[in-house]
Amino acid sequence: MANDTLQSMLATHESALVESTSAMVALIGVVETAISLLGVLVILKSKELRNIHFLTICILCFNDAVGGVSSVEFEIWQIFSVYFVQRTVEIAYCCQRLFLLHTVQTNDVMLVAVLSIERTVAIFQPSFYRNVSPWKFPVPLLFAAIMFSLSMSLVMVIDGFQQNRSLMLCGSDDCWSSTITSITFQYYFIVVSVVILLFNGICLVYVSWKARTYRKRNLLNIFRLKYKESVRLMKTFGAIIAVMLILQIFGRLFRIISLSTDNIRHITIFDLHHFCSRMLESGFFLAFHYWPEIFIGFTYSFARSALSQHDLIS
């Protein structure tokens, strides 16, 4: 009797925790959608930003908006099916529902990787970046990133069809055929995040070094024209990217811990891992949707400054 009472209390506790977490994730999804659509609107409305150099950021903002909508839809469906209908869901069907959300979440990381490569090329090979056809760079990278994201989600759905289990609550981790596969998937994105951080760190160090070289030579006019805004922009860009990727790394580490303790789901510490994983992951996606708009604001002022300086020189 005492054991049944304890199990009932633990089930109620986990149910309330998951319900509140799903509600918070859905709310974050609404904010995410609004901010991302605002970013797309800012780019499309601004003459300075409506060019090929901001194509990646515009696609990233739109991708985030789709992610916000799909996140809200999935969380509402999950709350409704569990707490109102109170029925289990086949994993195969759940994986189909997760296809779009998983695609845009994977695409977020891949698009940031493309953006980092694009900024690295722009800094180290500025003449190539200015003159290259967009169909040669960065459109092929964007296409490859989107195809990779779609392929990963398709593999996840196919893997889910091979499982004949039903769950009250499901996530993308349940779609993989084994826990090792899911953990490997998480580690892959941690490695990608670390590589992106290194790319941005190298760019920031290089721009700062070039700026310091011009200042030491007393070429202040060239420094102000070429590097003052670039250094400020790179520092802001690097800081926002760093915060976002650190959240990504911590969120996925918590998911790995949760997967490793899957055999003791009834223990409260798993609930803590599950909660922290969901909230840190949501915080990471919200950071994705804040930083493009902040970045756009700085690049807008930088573009206006560069145009005015170009007019003065002319």
Backbone bond lengths (Angstrom), bond angles and torsions (degrees), N, CA, C in turn:
res aa  C-N    CA-C-N  psi(-1)  N-CA   C-N-CA  omega(-1)  CA-C   N-CA-C  phi
1 M - - - 1.469 - - 1.530 111.10 -
2 A 1.348 114.91 -47.00 1.462 119.13 -179.70 1.524 110.58 -63.26
3 N 1.338 115.70 -38.38 1.460 120.18 179.18 1.528 111.11 -65.14
4 D 1.342 116.96 -40.30 1.467 120.82 178.04 1.522 110.86 -64.23
5 T 1.335 116.24 -40.32 1.468 120.61 178.72 1.523 110.88 -63.80
6 L 1.352 115.96 -42.76 1.463 120.37 179.05 1.525 110.92 -63.22
7 Q 1.331 116.77 -43.82 1.461 120.75 179.03 1.522 111.16 -62.43
8 S 1.343 116.19 -39.00 1.464 120.81 178.78 1.526 111.19 -65.07
9 M 1.346 116.01 -41.48 1.468 120.27 178.99 1.523 110.87 -65.26
10 L 1.328 117.01 -41.83 1.460 120.59 179.02 1.524 111.37 -65.42
11 A 1.329 116.57 -39.51 1.471 120.64 178.45 1.524 110.86 -64.32
12 T 1.342 116.00 -41.55 1.465 120.50 178.14 1.520 110.89 -64.47
13 H 1.336 115.56 -41.14 1.465 120.79 179.17 1.526 110.94 -62.34
14 E 1.325 117.04 -47.93 1.464 120.85 -179.50 1.520 110.97 -66.02
15 S 1.320 117.38 -37.70 1.461 121.19 178.95 1.522 110.79 -62.53
16 A 1.346 116.49 -46.05 1.467 120.40 179.83 1.522 110.94 -65.30
17 L 1.344 117.13 -38.63 1.456 121.24 -179.96 1.524 111.25 -64.38
18 V 1.318 116.24 -46.91 1.466 120.50 -178.95 1.525 110.74 -66.69
19 E 1.332 116.91 -39.22 1.463 120.56 179.87 1.524 110.74 -62.64
20 S 1.346 117.06 -46.44 1.464 120.15 -179.74 1.525 110.89 -66.60
21 T 1.339 116.89 -38.09 1.460 120.29 178.46 1.527 111.00 -64.67
22 S 1.323 117.04 -43.32 1.467 120.80 178.65 1.522 111.22 -61.99
23 A 1.334 116.15 -39.74 1.464 119.99 178.82 1.528 110.93 -64.32
24 M 1.341 116.77 -41.50 1.465 120.25 179.76 1.525 111.20 -67.73
25 V 1.336 116.92 -39.83 1.467 120.43 177.72 1.530 110.50 -63.64
26 A 1.331 117.07 -39.70 1.466 120.84 177.80 1.525 110.80 -63.96
27 L 1.345 116.62 -40.60 1.466 120.56 178.25 1.525 110.80 -64.14
28 I 1.332 116.42 -43.09 1.461 120.33 176.95 1.526 110.31 -61.62
29 G 1.331 116.81 -36.68 1.460 120.67 177.86 1.518 112.46 -61.88
30 V 1.335 116.87 -37.58 1.468 120.74 177.69 1.527 110.16 -64.67
31 V 1.348 116.42 -46.70 1.467 120.82 178.78 1.526 110.44 -61.97
32 E 1.315 115.11 -42.53 1.466 122.04 179.08 1.528 111.51 -57.85
33 T 1.312 116.71 -45.19 1.465 121.17 -179.00 1.519 111.17 -63.67
34 A 1.332 116.19 -44.88 1.464 120.34 -178.39 1.527 111.50 -63.28
35 I 1.330 116.85 -45.94 1.460 120.62 -177.82 1.527 111.12 -67.37
36 S 1.316 116.90 -40.35 1.464 120.56 -179.02 1.524 111.78 -66.53
37 L 1.332 116.68 -41.49 1.465 119.85 176.68 1.523 110.88 -64.80
38 L 1.338 116.68 -34.59 1.461 120.41 175.47 1.524 110.29 -62.70
39 G 1.344 116.45 -40.71 1.463 120.07 177.54 1.515 112.34 -61.50
40 V 1.332 116.88 -43.80 1.471 120.75 177.61 1.522 110.30 -61.73
41 L 1.330 116.62 -42.36 1.466 121.21 -179.65 1.523 111.26 -63.51
42 V 1.341 117.43 -41.50 1.464 121.44 179.46 1.527 110.47 -60.93
43 I 1.330 116.61 -44.26 1.467 120.16 -179.25 1.528 111.30 -65.88
44 L 1.320 116.98 -44.59 1.463 120.45 -176.70 1.528 112.29 -70.42
45 K 1.332 117.59 -29.48 1.464 121.35 -177.89 1.525 112.63 -83.19
46 S 1.328 117.87 -24.55 1.459 121.28 -174.99 1.524 110.89 -90.66
47 K 1.327 116.81 128.00 1.461 120.87 178.04 1.525 110.92 -67.45
48 E 1.358 116.58 -35.30 1.465 120.24 -179.35 1.524 112.35 -67.37
49 L 1.328 116.67 -30.88 1.463 120.46 -175.43 1.522 113.27 -98.06
50 R 1.325 117.49 -14.01 1.461 120.69 -175.59 1.531 110.01 -83.60
51 N 1.334 115.16 69.67 1.460 120.93 177.83 1.522 109.54 -146.91
52 I 1.324 115.18 177.51 1.462 120.91 -173.24 1.521 112.21 -65.37
53 H 1.355 117.23 -25.98 1.461 120.09 -177.50 1.528 112.38 -69.04
54 F 1.314 117.62 -18.69 1.464 121.03 179.26 1.531 111.67 -110.24
55 L 1.335 115.45 15.32 1.464 119.82 179.65 1.525 111.29 -63.25
56 T 1.335 116.92 -44.66 1.464 120.51 -178.06 1.517 111.38 -62.72
57 I 1.326 116.74 -42.81 1.466 120.19 -179.93 1.522 110.45 -65.23
58 C 1.337 116.57 -40.00 1.464 120.12 179.14 1.530 110.73 -63.52
59 I 1.335 116.90 -43.97 1.468 120.45 177.97 1.521 110.58 -64.10
60 L 1.334 116.66 -38.53 1.462 120.80 178.92 1.527 111.16 -63.25
61 C 1.332 116.49 -43.56 1.470 120.09 177.95 1.528 111.12 -62.73
62 F 1.328 116.58 -44.16 1.465 119.91 179.18 1.526 110.75 -64.49
63 N 1.321 116.55 -40.70 1.465 121.10 177.28 1.530 110.69 -59.82
64 D 1.334 116.15 -40.57 1.463 120.61 178.74 1.526 111.67 -66.40
65 A 1.337 116.18 -37.05 1.464 119.36 177.85 1.527 110.97 -63.61
66 V 1.325 116.22 -43.35 1.472 120.30 176.38 1.524 110.23 -62.97
67 G 1.337 116.29 -39.32 1.459 120.30 177.58 1.512 112.52 -62.51
68 G 1.331 116.87 -39.75 1.460 120.05 178.00 1.515 112.21 -63.75
69 V 1.329 116.67 -44.51 1.469 120.74 179.63 1.525 110.84 -63.73
70 S 1.337 116.93 -45.81 1.466 120.01 -178.64 1.522 111.64 -67.80
71 S 1.342 117.34 -32.24 1.466 120.75 177.56 1.522 110.95 -66.82
72 V 1.324 116.56 -44.80 1.472 120.78 178.09 1.523 110.18 -62.11
73 E 1.334 116.19 -44.53 1.469 120.19 -178.90 1.526 111.40 -61.85
74 F 1.338 116.55 -42.90 1.466 119.80 -177.76 1.527 111.47 -68.46
75 E 1.329 117.31 -42.39 1.466 120.14 -178.70 1.528 111.00 -66.45
76 I 1.340 117.05 -40.36 1.470 119.95 177.94 1.525 110.14 -64.70
77 W 1.327 116.88 -43.00 1.469 120.31 177.78 1.521 111.19 -61.08
78 Q 1.331 116.75 -41.79 1.457 120.40 -177.81 1.526 111.25 -67.99
79 I 1.337 116.96 -43.40 1.468 120.02 177.78 1.525 110.28 -62.19
80 F 1.330 116.39 -42.95 1.467 120.50 -178.31 1.523 111.09 -64.86
81 S 1.341 116.89 -45.59 1.467 119.66 -176.27 1.517 112.25 -69.62
82 V 1.335 117.99 -30.87 1.462 120.94 -176.79 1.517 111.86 -86.97
83 Y 1.325 116.59 -45.88 1.459 119.25 -169.54 1.528 113.90 -97.09
84 F 1.310 117.77 -17.97 1.461 119.45 178.65 1.529 111.43 -107.66
85 V 1.322 116.63 -50.22 1.458 120.23 178.36 1.526 110.76 -79.72
86 Q 1.351 115.86 -32.29 1.469 122.86 178.96 1.531 111.52 54.78
87 R 1.309 114.22 59.47 1.462 119.44 177.36 1.525 109.13 -136.01
88 T 1.316 115.26 156.81 1.459 119.97 176.87 1.528 109.93 -80.04
89 V 1.313 115.22 158.44 1.465 121.65 -177.85 1.520 108.44 -122.18
90 E 1.307 116.67 133.42 1.461 120.33 175.98 1.524 109.54 -67.55
91 I 1.324 114.85 139.48 1.461 119.88 -177.37 1.528 111.22 -61.24
92 A 1.326 117.25 -37.38 1.466 120.73 179.95 1.528 110.88 -58.91
93 Y 1.341 116.40 -43.20 1.465 120.24 179.49 1.523 110.76 -69.47
94 C 1.329 116.35 -39.48 1.461 120.48 179.05 1.526 110.95 -61.43
95 C 1.328 116.62 -40.97 1.465 120.69 -179.36 1.529 111.37 -64.92
96 Q 1.335 116.17 -34.77 1.463 119.20 174.99 1.524 110.87 -64.04
97 R 1.341 116.25 -40.76 1.468 120.17 178.65 1.528 111.39 -65.71
98 L 1.331 116.16 -29.02 1.462 121.20 -176.75 1.525 113.18 -87.27
99 F 1.332 117.98 -5.14 1.468 120.63 -172.56 1.530 111.86 -56.95
100 L 1.329 117.77 -51.75 1.466 121.04 -177.25 1.520 111.06 -65.93
101 L 1.338 117.02 -45.10 1.463 120.78 -178.83 1.527 110.98 -62.57
102 H 1.318 116.55 -44.08 1.465 120.34 179.54 1.525 110.91 -64.76
103 T 1.335 116.82 -36.85 1.467 120.73 179.77 1.518 111.52 -63.88
104 V 1.339 117.15 -48.35 1.465 119.38 -177.20 1.525 111.43 -70.49
105 Q 1.339 117.58 -31.91 1.461 119.70 177.24 1.525 110.93 -67.54
106 T 1.318 116.62 -42.52 1.467 120.21 175.71 1.520 110.41 -66.09
107 N 1.326 115.89 -39.57 1.457 121.01 -178.77 1.520 111.86 -65.68
108 D 1.333 117.65 -30.86 1.462 121.09 176.97 1.523 110.63 -55.54
109 V 1.315 115.95 -50.84 1.465 120.65 -177.95 1.524 110.79 -65.24
110 M 1.327 116.63 -42.31 1.461 119.94 -177.86 1.528 111.52 -67.62
111 L 1.334 117.53 -36.43 1.466 120.55 178.40 1.520 111.50 -68.61
112 V 1.323 117.11 -36.58 1.465 119.84 175.50 1.528 109.92 -65.47
113 A 1.335 117.02 -36.38 1.465 120.42 175.44 1.532 110.48 -62.39
114 V 1.335 116.83 -43.59 1.470 120.94 177.22 1.521 110.54 -62.16
115 L 1.333 116.58 -42.64 1.462 120.93 179.52 1.525 111.12 -62.16
116 S 1.326 117.03 -39.63 1.465 120.64 178.44 1.524 111.13 -65.50
117 I 1.334 116.53 -41.68 1.467 120.22 177.00 1.528 110.17 -63.14
118 E 1.322 115.70 -42.38 1.468 120.80 -179.46 1.517 111.19 -61.92
119 R 1.342 117.49 -45.20 1.462 121.25 179.88 1.528 110.95 -67.61
120 T 1.327 116.91 -35.39 1.466 120.31 178.20 1.527 110.66 -63.82
121 V 1.330 116.69 -44.82 1.465 121.02 177.67 1.523 110.47 -63.58
122 A 1.332 117.10 -40.82 1.465 121.08 -179.50 1.526 111.57 -62.78
123 I 1.323 117.35 -31.89 1.464 121.02 -178.09 1.525 111.40 -83.13
124 F 1.338 117.01 -44.07 1.463 120.07 -175.07 1.531 112.73 -86.38
125 Q 1.337 118.03 -27.69 1.462 122.14 178.97 1.531 109.74 -131.53
126 P 1.331 117.64 68.13 1.477 120.20 -174.43 1.526 113.80 -63.16
127 S 1.349 117.57 -37.60 1.470 119.29 -179.24 1.529 110.91 -67.35
128 F 1.329 116.48 -40.59 1.467 120.28 176.65 1.523 110.37 -62.64
129 Y 1.328 116.98 -42.66 1.464 121.18 -177.15 1.526 111.18 -65.68
130 R 1.337 116.61 -36.39 1.468 119.82 -179.00 1.523 112.15 -72.83
131 N 1.330 117.53 -33.02 1.462 121.15 -171.09 1.524 114.93 -101.74
132 V 1.325 117.86 -15.13 1.459 120.08 -175.95 1.527 110.66 -70.86
133 S 1.314 115.35 145.77 1.464 120.18 176.88 1.527 109.91 -70.15
134 P 1.329 117.54 137.87 1.473 119.21 179.25 1.522 112.96 -61.17
135 W 1.338 117.27 -24.03 1.465 120.17 179.07 1.526 111.33 -72.86
136 K 1.344 116.07 -17.53 1.466 120.51 174.43 1.523 111.71 -94.84
137 F 1.341 115.95 -31.70 1.462 121.50 179.78 1.531 107.97 -161.61
138 P 1.336 121.30 124.97 1.466 128.04 9.61 1.534 115.15 -104.51
139 V 1.354 117.91 9.82 1.469 119.84 -174.94 1.534 112.95 -55.88
140 P 1.354 120.26 -43.97 1.475 118.42 177.78 1.526 113.28 -59.79
141 L 1.336 117.26 -37.15 1.465 120.43 177.62 1.523 111.09 -66.14
142 L 1.325 116.46 -40.54 1.468 120.36 178.34 1.525 110.54 -63.84
143 F 1.322 116.08 -43.07 1.470 120.30 178.67 1.527 110.61 -62.28
144 A 1.340 116.68 -43.35 1.467 120.77 179.62 1.528 110.88 -63.46
145 A 1.343 117.16 -39.85 1.469 120.94 179.85 1.525 111.06 -64.18
146 I 1.334 116.25 -44.55 1.468 120.19 -179.33 1.528 110.60 -66.71
147 M 1.330 117.25 -42.26 1.467 120.62 178.72 1.526 111.33 -63.54
148 F 1.330 116.55 -38.54 1.465 120.24 178.18 1.523 110.69 -63.73
149 S 1.335 116.72 -43.54 1.468 120.87 -179.90 1.524 111.09 -63.58
150 L 1.333 116.25 -44.04 1.467 120.04 177.89 1.529 111.31 -63.08
151 S 1.327 116.47 -39.94 1.469 120.31 -179.39 1.524 111.15 -64.82
152 M 1.346 116.74 -43.07 1.461 120.30 179.59 1.523 111.00 -62.56
153 S 1.330 116.85 -41.82 1.466 120.31 179.57 1.523 111.12 -68.11
154 L 1.333 116.51 -37.38 1.466 120.23 178.26 1.529 110.83 -64.71
155 V 1.324 116.68 -41.27 1.469 120.67 176.78 1.523 110.22 -62.60
156 M 1.339 116.68 -39.82 1.463 120.88 178.51 1.529 111.08 -61.90
157 V 1.336 117.07 -44.59 1.467 120.77 -179.89 1.529 110.66 -64.89
158 I 1.328 116.99 -43.49 1.473 120.48 178.56 1.523 110.44 -62.03
159 D 1.332 116.40 -40.48 1.464 120.64 177.07 1.529 110.80 -62.37
160 G 1.338 115.77 -37.78 1.464 119.91 179.92 1.516 113.13 -66.98
161 F 1.333 117.05 -32.36 1.467 120.66 179.22 1.529 112.44 -65.91
162 Q 1.320 116.83 -21.14 1.460 120.80 -178.73 1.527 112.88 -83.24
163 Q 1.335 116.54 -2.10 1.460 120.04 -178.57 1.527 109.40 -107.68
164 N 1.309 115.64 136.46 1.470 121.84 -178.35 1.528 111.30 -111.27
165 R 1.323 115.95 40.56 1.464 120.61 -179.42 1.519 109.94 -107.11
166 S 1.327 115.12 159.96 1.462 122.21 175.08 1.522 108.64 -127.58
167 L 1.331 116.14 141.65 1.459 121.70 -178.90 1.516 109.84 -133.87
168 M 1.332 115.42 155.12 1.457 119.62 173.10 1.527 110.34 -73.50
169 L 1.351 115.78 -42.49 1.455 122.35 177.74 1.517 108.37 -122.73
170 C 1.316 117.00 142.07 1.458 119.63 -178.69 1.519 109.75 -139.76
171 G 1.320 114.60 157.50 1.449 122.07 177.00 1.510 109.72 -147.05
172 S 1.326 116.12 179.49 1.465 119.46 -177.40 1.523 111.84 -63.83
173 D 1.343 117.31 -28.95 1.465 120.10 179.14 1.528 111.91 -64.70
174 D 1.336 116.97 -28.55 1.468 120.51 179.66 1.525 112.56 -73.43
175 C 1.339 116.90 -16.07 1.463 120.19 -175.78 1.523 112.83 -79.87
176 W 1.322 117.04 -22.04 1.457 119.26 -177.98 1.517 110.34 -77.92
177 S 1.328 115.60 150.33 1.465 120.84 -174.08 1.518 113.10 -68.26
178 S 1.337 117.18 -24.43 1.461 120.17 179.56 1.521 110.00 -145.53
179 T 1.323 115.49 158.51 1.463 120.93 177.69 1.522 110.85 -64.44
180 I 1.326 116.58 -35.21 1.468 120.75 -179.74 1.530 110.58 -61.83
181 T 1.328 116.99 -40.44 1.469 120.77 178.40 1.516 110.95 -62.40
182 S 1.328 116.57 -44.06 1.461 120.86 179.83 1.525 111.39 -64.84
183 I 1.330 116.81 -42.31 1.466 120.73 179.03 1.528 110.43 -65.12
184 T 1.334 117.06 -40.21 1.466 121.11 177.28 1.523 110.71 -60.87
185 F 1.336 116.36 -40.34 1.461 121.88 177.54 1.529 110.65 -60.43
186 Q 1.337 117.46 -42.30 1.463 121.38 178.93 1.526 110.99 -66.39
187 Y 1.335 116.58 -43.15 1.465 120.28 179.21 1.527 111.39 -63.28
188 Y 1.323 116.76 -34.36 1.463 120.25 179.12 1.525 110.32 -59.36
189 F 1.327 117.42 -45.86 1.459 120.27 -178.38 1.524 111.95 -73.22
190 I 1.316 117.69 -26.66 1.463 119.52 173.17 1.530 109.83 -65.25
191 V 1.329 116.48 -43.72 1.469 120.98 178.24 1.524 110.70 -63.07
192 V 1.342 117.24 -43.71 1.468 120.94 177.93 1.527 110.63 -59.97
193 S 1.323 117.44 -41.72 1.466 121.61 179.26 1.521 111.34 -62.90
194 V 1.326 116.87 -41.90 1.466 120.73 178.78 1.529 110.50 -64.15
195 V 1.336 117.28 -41.41 1.468 121.17 178.71 1.529 110.51 -63.33
196 I 1.334 117.35 -41.77 1.469 120.69 177.95 1.520 110.40 -62.31
197 L 1.328 117.12 -41.76 1.466 120.97 177.02 1.526 110.77 -59.77
198 L 1.329 117.36 -41.52 1.465 120.92 178.63 1.524 111.08 -64.46
199 F 1.329 117.54 -42.41 1.463 121.73 177.60 1.525 110.59 -57.73
200 N 1.328 116.19 -48.14 1.460 119.93 -178.63 1.518 111.69 -67.95
201 G 1.333 117.07 -35.21 1.462 120.08 176.85 1.517 111.85 -64.56
202 I 1.336 117.10 -42.34 1.464 121.49 178.50 1.526 110.69 -63.00
203 C 1.329 116.53 -43.25 1.471 120.58 179.24 1.521 111.26 -62.29
204 L 1.322 116.75 -43.63 1.463 120.98 -179.21 1.526 110.86 -64.59
205 V 1.328 117.28 -43.28 1.470 121.11 179.38 1.530 110.22 -63.90
206 Y 1.331 117.21 -41.86 1.463 120.76 -178.62 1.527 111.46 -65.27
207 V 1.328 116.89 -47.25 1.468 120.31 -179.75 1.524 110.38 -63.28
208 S 1.329 117.47 -41.87 1.466 121.07 178.99 1.528 110.86 -63.88
209 W 1.343 116.45 -39.60 1.466 120.36 179.40 1.528 111.05 -65.80
210 K 1.326 117.40 -43.36 1.462 120.52 178.43 1.521 111.11 -63.64
211 A 1.318 116.44 -40.61 1.461 120.13 179.11 1.523 110.63 -64.47
212 R 1.333 117.28 -41.71 1.462 121.22 179.45 1.528 110.52 -64.98
213 T 1.339 117.35 -35.67 1.466 121.43 178.62 1.520 111.10 -62.77
214 Y 1.328 117.12 -44.06 1.463 120.66 179.35 1.518 111.28 -66.67
215 R 1.331 117.06 -37.19 1.460 119.51 179.72 1.530 111.22 -68.45
216 K 1.337 117.42 -37.26 1.459 120.54 179.00 1.520 111.52 -66.64
217 R 1.329 116.38 -29.94 1.469 120.33 178.39 1.521 112.12 -85.04
218 N 1.316 116.26 4.10 1.471 122.31 -179.42 1.525 112.71 62.02
219 L 1.326 115.58 27.61 1.472 120.10 176.13 1.528 108.50 -93.93
220 L 1.341 114.94 64.13 1.462 119.78 -172.14 1.521 112.17 -66.67
221 N 1.324 117.33 -34.32 1.470 118.95 -179.51 1.528 111.23 -64.88
222 I 1.342 115.47 -42.66 1.467 119.09 178.04 1.518 110.21 -66.91
223 F 1.345 115.63 -38.21 1.470 119.11 178.62 1.528 110.86 -61.17
224 R 1.342 115.88 -46.61 1.471 118.90 -179.27 1.524 110.87 -63.85
225 L 1.325 116.65 -37.58 1.460 120.38 -176.90 1.528 112.31 -73.71
226 K 1.344 116.42 -41.23 1.461 119.65 -169.72 1.526 114.30 -99.97
227 Y 1.355 117.25 -33.89 1.458 117.33 -165.89 1.523 115.66 -125.11
228 K 1.319 118.99 -18.84 1.464 118.91 -176.24 1.520 111.03 -60.15
229 E 1.333 116.63 -51.71 1.463 120.30 179.42 1.529 111.11 -69.80
230 S 1.343 116.55 -33.45 1.466 119.45 -179.74 1.521 111.72 -64.36
231 V 1.345 116.37 -41.79 1.463 120.02 179.40 1.519 110.12 -64.53
232 R 1.326 116.24 -46.00 1.467 119.72 179.70 1.523 110.78 -62.21
233 L 1.327 115.68 -41.26 1.462 120.52 -179.88 1.525 111.54 -66.08
234 M 1.335 116.65 -43.93 1.457 120.46 -178.71 1.523 111.59 -66.78
235 K 1.349 117.29 -37.47 1.463 119.97 178.67 1.527 110.56 -64.57
236 T 1.337 115.75 -43.83 1.468 119.32 178.82 1.524 110.54 -66.02
237 F 1.319 115.52 -47.09 1.462 121.21 179.61 1.528 110.89 -59.81
238 G 1.339 116.30 -45.90 1.460 120.85 -179.21 1.512 112.97 -64.42
239 A 1.349 116.60 -39.88 1.468 120.11 -179.35 1.524 111.18 -65.49
240 I 1.325 116.63 -43.71 1.466 120.22 -178.82 1.527 110.45 -67.14
241 I 1.336 116.28 -43.39 1.463 120.21 177.72 1.526 110.74 -61.65
242 A 1.353 116.48 -40.82 1.467 120.44 -178.81 1.518 111.29 -62.94
243 V 1.338 116.93 -45.91 1.468 120.55 179.28 1.520 110.33 -61.73
244 M 1.325 116.15 -44.58 1.461 120.75 -178.69 1.529 111.80 -62.68
245 L 1.333 116.42 -43.75 1.459 119.72 -177.54 1.528 112.26 -73.78
246 I 1.333 117.15 -32.54 1.469 119.57 175.65 1.525 110.08 -64.70
247 L 1.340 116.68 -40.66 1.467 119.90 174.48 1.527 110.68 -61.24
248 Q 1.329 115.41 -40.46 1.469 120.22 178.33 1.525 110.59 -60.48
249 I 1.339 116.64 -46.61 1.465 121.11 -177.89 1.523 110.93 -63.26
250 F 1.345 116.48 -47.69 1.463 119.66 -179.46 1.525 111.44 -64.37
251 G 1.345 116.58 -40.56 1.459 119.69 179.38 1.518 111.82 -60.94
252 R 1.328 116.50 -43.22 1.465 119.45 -178.86 1.525 111.52 -74.08
253 L 1.331 117.95 -29.90 1.465 119.85 174.24 1.525 111.01 -64.15
254 F 1.342 116.26 -40.38 1.461 119.61 176.59 1.529 110.85 -64.14
255 R 1.323 116.66 -36.17 1.470 119.26 177.93 1.524 110.50 -66.44
256 I 1.336 116.86 -37.36 1.467 120.08 177.04 1.523 110.48 -64.22
257 I 1.342 116.74 -41.76 1.469 120.47 177.55 1.523 110.17 -62.12
258 S 1.337 116.06 -42.31 1.464 120.12 179.21 1.521 111.24 -61.74
259 L 1.327 116.37 -42.82 1.462 119.87 179.40 1.526 111.33 -66.57
260 S 1.327 116.49 -34.46 1.462 120.26 -179.89 1.520 112.26 -70.49
261 T 1.348 117.02 -24.72 1.465 120.82 -179.55 1.518 111.16 -104.56
262 D 1.341 116.01 21.92 1.468 119.81 -175.08 1.528 112.82 -63.04
263 N 1.335 117.17 -25.20 1.462 119.34 -179.11 1.517 113.06 -77.96
264 I 1.336 118.05 -4.58 1.468 120.75 177.72 1.527 109.00 -128.19
265 R 1.319 116.17 50.76 1.463 121.77 -176.13 1.522 112.31 -60.44
266 H 1.354 118.48 -25.57 1.451 120.50 -175.94 1.517 112.29 -77.18
267 I 1.342 118.82 -12.75 1.456 120.89 -179.06 1.524 108.91 -77.18
268 T 1.331 115.77 141.87 1.461 120.62 -174.48 1.519 112.19 -62.14
269 I 1.347 117.80 -31.67 1.459 119.82 -178.24 1.518 111.25 -63.08
270 F 1.327 117.50 -29.39 1.464 119.30 175.62 1.521 109.77 -66.40
271 D 1.334 116.40 -40.16 1.456 119.63 177.58 1.524 110.57 -58.75
272 L 1.345 116.12 -39.24 1.458 120.21 178.42 1.522 110.42 -65.03
273 H 1.333 116.80 -44.98 1.460 120.19 177.89 1.528 110.68 -61.23
274 H 1.337 115.91 -44.28 1.467 120.77 -179.16 1.530 110.19 -61.16
275 F 1.321 115.92 -45.43 1.460 120.64 -178.79 1.535 110.77 -64.66
276 C 1.350 116.17 -48.71 1.460 120.21 -178.74 1.524 110.84 -63.04
277 S 1.325 115.83 -39.16 1.462 119.67 179.12 1.519 111.26 -61.35
278 R 1.318 116.45 -47.97 1.473 120.60 -178.75 1.528 111.02 -64.12
279 M 1.348 116.60 -43.45 1.451 119.34 -175.47 1.529 111.88 -73.84
280 L 1.340 117.28 -39.78 1.457 119.21 177.26 1.524 110.70 -66.26
281 E 1.326 116.21 -38.95 1.463 120.04 177.29 1.528 109.90 -63.41
282 S 1.331 116.47 -41.14 1.461 120.26 178.04 1.520 110.58 -66.18
283 G 1.339 115.84 -39.54 1.454 119.60 176.91 1.513 111.77 -63.04
284 F 1.324 116.00 -37.37 1.458 121.21 177.51 1.521 110.88 -63.12
285 F 1.329 117.32 -44.94 1.459 119.96 179.99 1.528 110.86 -69.07
286 L 1.344 116.96 -34.82 1.459 119.03 176.92 1.526 109.79 -65.79
287 A 1.353 116.15 -38.24 1.462 119.63 176.73 1.525 110.61 -61.76
288 F 1.338 116.37 -39.21 1.461 120.41 175.56 1.520 110.18 -55.14
289 H 1.334 116.46 -38.46 1.450 119.35 -170.81 1.508 112.03 -88.37
290 Y 1.353 116.77 -13.34 1.452 119.05 173.92 1.524 111.23 -87.36
291 W 1.349 116.15 -42.38 1.448 116.70 -169.53 1.516 114.51 -66.24
292 P 1.356 122.27 -33.97 1.461 117.87 178.96 1.526 112.68 -60.85
293 E 1.347 116.83 -38.28 1.457 119.24 -178.80 1.531 111.40 -70.10
294 I 1.344 117.01 -37.71 1.461 119.93 176.01 1.525 109.42 -64.50
295 F 1.319 115.00 -43.75 1.462 120.37 179.17 1.524 110.76 -61.90
296 I 1.329 116.48 -41.47 1.463 121.19 178.96 1.528 110.60 -60.46
297 G 1.339 116.42 -41.42 1.460 120.12 179.15 1.520 111.91 -59.09
298 F 1.332 116.83 -44.45 1.456 120.66 179.41 1.523 111.65 -69.46
299 T 1.320 117.31 -41.06 1.459 119.86 -179.55 1.528 111.26 -68.47
300 Y 1.327 116.05 -30.60 1.462 120.06 177.06 1.528 110.25 -63.49
301 S 1.339 116.19 -46.80 1.460 119.94 178.93 1.531 110.49 -66.79
302 F 1.342 115.87 -36.46 1.463 120.26 178.32 1.526 110.66 -65.31
303 A 1.330 117.02 -42.09 1.463 121.09 -179.79 1.526 110.97 -63.49
304 R 1.333 116.35 -42.88 1.466 120.03 179.01 1.525 110.38 -64.33
305 S 1.345 116.74 -40.99 1.461 120.83 179.38 1.524 111.06 -64.24
306 A 1.340 115.91 -43.85 1.464 120.57 -179.49 1.528 111.28 -64.54
307 L 1.329 116.82 -39.77 1.463 120.74 179.54 1.525 111.15 -65.74
308 S 1.336 116.78 -41.70 1.462 120.11 179.95 1.526 110.68 -66.34
309 Q 1.360 117.19 -39.59 1.455 120.63 177.51 1.524 110.73 -65.72
310 H 1.323 117.05 -37.58 1.472 121.06 178.26 1.516 110.55 -64.38
311 D 1.333 117.03 -38.83 1.464 120.86 179.20 1.523 110.81 -66.31
312 L 1.360 116.47 -38.03 1.458 120.07 179.59 1.527 111.26 -66.08
313 I 1.351 115.75 -40.62 1.461 119.95 179.93 1.521 110.86 -66.85
314 S 1.339 115.51 -39.17 1.462 119.98 179.75 1.525 110.94 -65.99
